[in-house]
Amino acid sequence: MEVDGRPDEIGAIARLADSARYQETLARVEAEVAARGDAMPAAWLGPSEDDPTYRLIVACNELVVAIDNEVHTVHSYLKDK
């Protein structure tokens, strides 16, 4: 439902937490923490772009940007409402 051309519910705007990308990234982080605990990962001897830990960190950083964008979108929606 829309009010003045805008979605009526925040859930229509804030969809990141339900996205596959968000769920998959969190599942990867949880699996990594469960597997390693507080132990440091072994040294990687190849290019850093091929390191699974590096790729997970990049995915997490991209997710942080998406979260920040969604917070801004929700804030703008609430401010304008």
N, C-alpha and C positions, 0 to 999 in steps of 0.2 A: 504494500500500500504506500502511496505517496501523499505528502502534504506539501503544497506549493511547489510541485515538481521535484521534491527531495524525498528520499526514502524515509519512512516513518520510524523504522527501528534501527538502532545502532548495528544490530547483527547484519543488516543489509549492507552496511559500509565496512565494518570490521570483520573481514572474512579470512584473514591470514591464519588465525589459530586453527581453522578448519581445513586449511589447504594441505595438499599432499606434500608439498615442499617443506612446510613447517613440521609436519608429523614425521617425515622421513629424516630430516636433519636432527630433530630431537631424539629419535630412535637411535641414530648413529652415535650421537653423543652419549646417550645412556649405555649403549653397548660398549663403547670405548672405555667409559668410566668403570663399568662392571668388569671388563677384562683386565684393566690395568690398575685400578684403584689409584693410589697416590704415586705409583711408580712412574719414573720418567721413561718415555719411549726410547727404544734402542736408537743409536746413531744411524742416520740414513746416509748411504754412500753414493746415491745417485742424484740426479737433478731434483731440486726441491719441488718442482711442479709435479713430480711423480710420487712424492711421499704421501701416503694415505693420511697421515696426521696433518700435513700442510693443507691438503685438499679439504679436510674436515674443517680446519680453521678458516679457510676461505669461504666455505659454505656458511659457517656460523657468522662471519663478518657480513656476508650478503644478507643473511637473515636479520641481523641487527639493523641494517639499513632499511629493510622492508618494514620492520617493527616501528622504527622511528617515523617512517613515512605514514604508516597507518595511524600512529598516535597523533601526528599532525592533522591527518584527514579527519579523524574523529573529533579532535579539538575544534577544528574549523567548523565542522557540522554542528557541534553543540553551541559554539559561540554564535553562529548565524541563526540558530533555531530560536 
